[in-house]
Amino acid sequence: MIGKEYLHTAQALLRSAKSITDETIANRLMVLAADYERRVHKAALAPAADRAGSSPRLAKSD
């Protein structure tokens, strides 16, 4: 499951960020971890949208 993989990656990035003494690199890792957490949330919402029959893409209006 993709969401689970993203969550594991986010957790690993956060652990790494906590152990790094270079603040700039630690902050970048935390931002990257937050991005993966957003991906977890997005992946969790995708199956619900599929079940509802709606597409995550926006429909074009003419």
C-alpha positions as CSV (number, residue, x, y, z in Angstrom):
1,M,0.0,0.0,0.0
2,I,1.5,3.3,-1.1
3,G,0.2,5.3,1.9
4,K,1.9,3.0,4.3
5,E,5.2,3.3,2.4
6,Y,4.9,7.1,2.5
7,L,4.3,7.0,6.2
8,H,7.4,4.8,6.8
9,T,9.5,7.2,4.8
10,A,8.2,10.2,6.6
11,Q,8.9,8.6,10.0
12,A,12.5,7.7,8.8
13,L,13.1,11.3,7.7
14,L,11.9,12.7,11.0
15,R,14.2,10.3,12.9
16,S,17.1,11.4,10.7
17,A,16.2,15.1,11.2
18,K,16.3,14.7,15.0
19,S,19.7,13.2,14.9
20,I,21.4,15.7,12.6
21,T,23.2,18.6,14.1
22,D,23.2,20.8,11.0
23,E,20.0,22.8,11.4
24,T,19.6,23.6,7.7
25,I,19.7,20.0,6.7
26,A,17.5,19.0,9.6
27,N,14.9,21.6,8.5
28,R,15.0,20.3,4.9
29,L,14.4,16.8,6.1
30,M,11.4,17.9,8.2
31,V,9.9,19.7,5.2
32,L,10.4,16.6,3.1
33,A,8.8,14.5,5.9
34,A,5.8,16.8,5.9
35,D,5.4,16.4,2.2
36,Y,5.4,12.6,2.6
37,E,2.7,13.0,5.3
38,R,0.6,15.0,2.9
39,R,1.0,12.2,0.4
40,V,-0.2,9.7,3.0
41,H,-3.3,11.9,3.5
42,K,-3.9,12.2,-0.2
43,A,-3.4,8.4,-0.8
44,A,-6.0,7.8,2.0
45,L,-8.5,10.0,0.3
46,A,-8.1,8.5,-3.2
47,P,-9.9,5.2,-2.6
48,A,-12.9,7.1,-1.1
49,A,-13.1,9.3,-4.2
50,D,-13.0,6.2,-6.4
51,R,-15.8,4.6,-4.4
52,A,-17.9,7.7,-4.7
53,G,-17.4,7.6,-8.5
54,S,-15.8,11.0,-8.7
55,S,-12.5,11.6,-10.4
56,P,-9.8,13.6,-8.6
57,R,-9.1,15.5,-11.8
58,L,-11.0,18.6,-12.5
59,A,-13.5,18.4,-15.3
60,K,-13.0,20.9,-18.2
61,S,-15.9,23.3,-18.8
62,D,-16.4,24.7,-22.3
